[in-house]
Amino acid sequence: MGESYAGIYIPMLGVRLLNVSIANFKGILIGNGLLDDQINFNTQIYYTYYHGLVDETLYQTTIDTCCQPQGASCDFYSIFRQNASECTDLSIVPDCSHHDDYINYLNDPTVRQALKIPSNVPKYESCNAYVEDDYDQNDGTHTVSQKDNVLALVKAGIRVGIFNGDVDAMCNVAQNSQFVRGLGLNLTMPAAYYTDETQLPDAIGMLTQYQGVDFLTIKGGGHFPASTNQKPKEALQA
């Protein structure tokens, strides 16, 4: 089980476990995962726009300048990965989607002192731009989608569960919904509410089931819906 970037390494690890025949390997569970970089990038821009988090002029200028003749069906991801141009600076994730409080905490001088971190050790950072530029965005090493790995797990009889807080702007719910549908598996149960009758409103998310894959949303959950300040009760029920 894992969240966020675990959408990359859990399917990969799962396939490795298949190859070494781990006897008790029954399933994987991924929350708000980055399962497909291209889908996530493209849906993220629409997600933030339709939630009123992007300036209208910025959005329309981007569409008019970079997305003709596709218009609103623009493949922002492919544009972003092209050579530098006025259309490559498309990082419009809103401030409210940032979650860097722990970075500020770990870089606090009193915390560093309490942890006995030597003064010559650089500041903590969760994402290293050098690593990202040299590895993650390199066409020779970058894994765009975990589709093949997830399908390999399903084919081997491994259960796959994917859940998403539906107000996450980092790895948004539309990305994972489109990813799961794009696996091409048989739909066994269309999206339906699952409920908790002890609270109002009682609907706490949606459940869609495919052959071998369950996809759940958690109403009102963010990037880490199981955390104590988001939707821990609903996440555990999912």
Secondary structure, 3 states (H helix, E strand, C coil): CEECCHHHHHHHHHHHHHHCCCCCCCEEEEECCCCEHHHHHHHHHHHHHHCCCCCHHHHHHHHHHHCCCCHHHCCHHHHHCCCCCCCCCCCCCCHHHCCCHHHHHHCCHHHHHHCCCCCCCCCCCCCCHHHHHHHHCCCCCCCCECHHHHHHHHHCCCEEEEEEECCCCCCCHHHHHHHHHCCCCCEEEEEEEEECCCCCCCEEEEEEEECCEEEEEECCCCCCCCCCCCCHHHHHHC
